[in-house]
Amino acid sequence: MKIDIGIDKSQREAIAGGLSRVLADSYTLYLKTHNFHWNVTGPMFQTLHLMFETQYNELALAVDLVAERIRALGVVAPGTYKQFVQLSAIKEEDGVPEAHDMIRRLVEGHETVARTAREVFKAADAASDQPTCDLLTQRMQVHEKTAWMLRSLLE
Ligand SMILES: [Fe+2]
């Protein structure tokens, strides 16, 4: 059946394309955070191991909401590592960074998702796509708050 929600096809496709970038950023950050949960060492081990767990669990739930919004707009959601590497603005890690560098990389990751979400918001807003605007607003809120919390560990 045709989709008739008051947003034309080209706008739905443009928004879904933007959301695919948010999804790829979020999935890459999810894996990076889980990786750091596994491999962190040092005197902050307990704090960081648990903090990273809270963060990757939140990201695991978030990627589902983003992907399902893409589907609701009538577009196929990317779901392979190959696509995520192409779409994501967040780079994967080589090797295991030292604990403070893990924190820095995660701050950068959360800031990157916030920037991508903020950019995509404009297209959603222009098309009166309030559900996507709402989702992106919530994601920006989480990523900016998490970036602040991580940044605070470095001061
Ligand atoms: Fe674990």
Residues whose N, C-alpha, C, O or C-beta is under 5 A from the ligand:
A	BS01	LIG	none
